Amino acid sequence: MTKQDARKVTIIEELLADQITNTQVAQLLTLSIRQVQRIKAQATTGGILSILHKSRSHTPSNTLDENTAAEIREVYQNSLQGYNFTHATDVLAEEKEVFVSVSTVSRILKAQGIRSPKAKRKLKKHRSRDARLYEGEMAQMDASSFDWWGTRSYLHLHGAIDDTTGRVLALHFEKEKTFDGYGELIFQMNHAFHLPREFYTDGRTVFAYDSVKKQKLTIAEELAGKREKQPRFARSAREVGILLIIAGSAQAKRAIERLWETLQDRLPKDMKRKGITTVEQANEFLTHYIPYYNRKFAVPATSQEKRYLPKLNPKMLQVIFSRQETRKIDSGLTFSYGGKKYRLPSQCNDQRVSSTAHDTIIVAVSKYIGIKVLYKGFVLTPELLSTPQKTVKRVQSQQRILPKIVAEGSNIPANSNSPWYIFSDKSKTKKIPTRG
């Protein structure tokens, strides 16, 4: 019997003994006078305990059986050590077919003295930025350096997440935070028709140069239409028509910062459980992990309208998001790149390509396109010239080995460069006088 039931029994006993009135009981139990009269009649006929709830001694139909609770404890202690309770609940449902709530798992494990390893930290106050209204209008992009396998081998996980829904658009592992890693995100998003109109990023040099330290254009250069030098990603995004916005703080990119917090807690455990040990396996695993993550954590947008960019030609996109450098055509209508000589083809798609000495060309290089040349609106595949190897003539110095003829009693040095050395050829012998 609970304290509340005991209090109710005591009050009704005093009512039956005419020590208090119906009005007083109604005030004490927060009931109407009519309900008090009904309870009084029930206690008179059935006894004082009849006023208590009839299902007190019965087990609820939704009670978790002890075998399932024991299985949860065993699986967590043997296989899921270090998992937070929400993550453990997901794994129990997907791999063990144990469908329980997070609160049930928490109650069972806490009864064993197990606490969730995820620390609760006090959030700092800052002015929040309103999320965009439409899905596809903006995506937050960043990379997270973390020890994903627990072997002190840090990798960079590049990622993009929709600002409105929290939907992960692309993920890719690289050894370093590079232009190529962000390019892989672009290719993934374009393939899935999820290329956003704006990117919200930090101020790293892969996205923007330091406006204080970089050399400014003169007024004459600006009037001549010359553009300031930009990082490769900024140049590529501008050509595609994507606006690049630089965030002023980490709090402004709260969606992708939360993504890193979640993935750094869950992803290493999931990859370890799946036996994933290489970058290639991890990137393959991410293609299946992204839909799973979005089913659990993405939220619907306020508006059903989506504003992603139309899908672009993949080959054109690979050329745009490549490493590009300028070269000059020399008087022999060739150019040099990477220590090799190339020349432009005379035709492209049945159209004549006329090149002129001293023209400027753009050389585009990536693992997808190899080496291409952008010239007069054409995307050309240059022809590699085979340069003959220089023949080096090796002149072997022939040293004349001549016998020494030493006169008795002479003091002749052993150095062959000395004038007191005696030489002999086949025809005659010459003796050089000695000292003294």
Secondary structure, 3 states (H helix, E strand, C coil): CCHHHHHHHHHHHHHHCCCCCHHHHHHHHCCCHHHHHHHHHHHHHHCHHHHCCCCCCCCCCCCCCHHHHHHHHHHHHHHCCCCCHHHHHHHHHHHCCCCCCHHHHHHHHHHCCCCCCCCCCCCCCCCCCCCCCCECCCEEEEEEEECCCCCCCCEEEEEEEECCCCCEEEEEEECCCCHHHHHHHHHHHHHCCCCCCEEEECCCCCCCCCCCCCCCCCHHHHHCCCCCCCCHHHHHHHHHCCEEEECCCCHHHHHHHHHHHHHHHHHHHHHHHHCCCCHHHHHHHHHHHHHHHHHHHCCCCCCCCECCCCCCCHHHHHHHCCEEEEEECCCCCEEEECCEEEECCCEECCEECCCCCCCEEEEEEECCCEEEEEECCEEECCEECCCCCCCCCCCCCCCCCCCCCCCCCCCCCCCCCCCCCCCECCCCECCCCCCC
